[in-house]
Amino acid sequence: MKVCSTAPGKVILFGEHFVVKGAPAIAGALSLRAKVCIEDRVGGIEVVSMDRGWRMEFGRNELPQLRQFKRIVEYAVEEGYLSGVKSFRACIWSRIPVGAGLGSSAATAVAFTASLLEFHGVSYGASDVWRVSLEGEREVHVNPSGIDNATATYGGLVLYRKGVVRRLKARLPKEALLLIVDTGVERSTGRAVKHVLEMYERHEGVFKHIYRAASSLVSEALKAIRGRDLVKLGELMQLNQGLLRTIGVSNSSIENIVYSAVKLGALGAKITGAGMGGSVIVLTTKGGFSAILEGLKPFAKGFIPAKIDSRGYTVLFSRNN
């Protein structure tokens, strides 16, 4: 028996970091996806990364990369999803760049969870996939908000707040294009989240005003999305970037890209994800895309043109096939 599942990466349009303390955020699923296939195996559990070239077994040659998947299995047993665990091999593929703020680990966790539950023949739904996969993310990041897993689970545009997921019916206009720009600066999501939380504790009075502004900004962004107002959406992205700069997760590499993108005609540009490196997302249209791409080449390691993917996790092969 073999079960395969895929899940999308994500881009946070508004609200990263602020969502950890309960402010709302808007994210979108990307067409870049991770895939996990689980099949029968004799003698234990093995996880193989087909892209990164590592192979590990539970209880033997365990390295940090295995913690996420081991915790998902443990949690599924603890919460009663699985009464027992069969021996299996899980093979992982991903088109989502690692460490770029695009939800690579969350997409992999969601795809792994869906395949694991399907492989064992249990009854489950999207909320179960989100809940179990999030437990695995806690092994990777210090204090994940859950938005990455929610977006990978449900797809499309997602409004997320305090563990409550609402999939938005509205979509970005067809003429909207997203350009994901890799700064080339490696960063740790856990370290960035920890930094912001420590800053919050030291300057709570000031930070509460910043977080209220972030919440208001998301409300305005919802209106712009529903009104298909790309100009307003771009302006709000710039405001969001200003808030992220204020809480200390921007740097010169990010600022050079943001400033240059807008100067080249982009509607807006901002950090997506934890910041301190990773990726910048640029909002533009087809007419301005080529000039922006060419103009940003001196500042970027790489580019990914992207659209919002309406699909969340998908099971490619059922256990009955």
C-alpha angles and dihedrals in degrees: 000000000000130000125187128190134178132201132186131245118237144230121203109221097183138003110027114163091010089071090066090069095045104274116134123257137191120219136171133210116241129220087239107098143187121221129204124185120191121195139169118283134175117237116015140329124307129184120198128189105209092190101042098037104236129129124189139172127213110257096011126060096008118172130175091269089068097055096085094054095041091052092050090055092046093048093048088056094043092052094047099250090120123035089191138355123242122212111266147158119229118200119195131203126173138182090188114102113241118239094011098111093253099118099258096154093044093051090049091048092050094048091046092050094049092049092045094052093043091047090056093047097238127150112251144150139203093278090056092050090050094047097047096042091050090060088059091050089057087066091057104038131041098235113353116196093214096239094114092054092043092054093046090049101046105024128202119062114336132195109205131187132159094339093314115122123200118180109215120229091206120089135197113265115269092246092060114105126188122208115195110206120199110216091200089229113125117221141169119240090207093052093048093049091048091050093053093046091050090050089050091054092049095047104024096148093055095038093055089063091049091051092049089052089051091053092050090049092056090051090054091046090055089055091049092050092048090045091047089232105157095174092057091043090055092049090051090051088057091051090049090052089053090056092048090051089051094055092051107253099114127083140181094277091054094043093050090055095045094047094044094047093054092044088053091055106272116151090225144335136197147150115287115203128359098338127208084111129331116098142344120207119216123198115211143133132247092265095059100032101094095048092049093047093050094044094052096051094096091056103042140070094208147338136229119191106212146184130195110265115218092205125090122189116338130195107220100188123026120219089250095061 
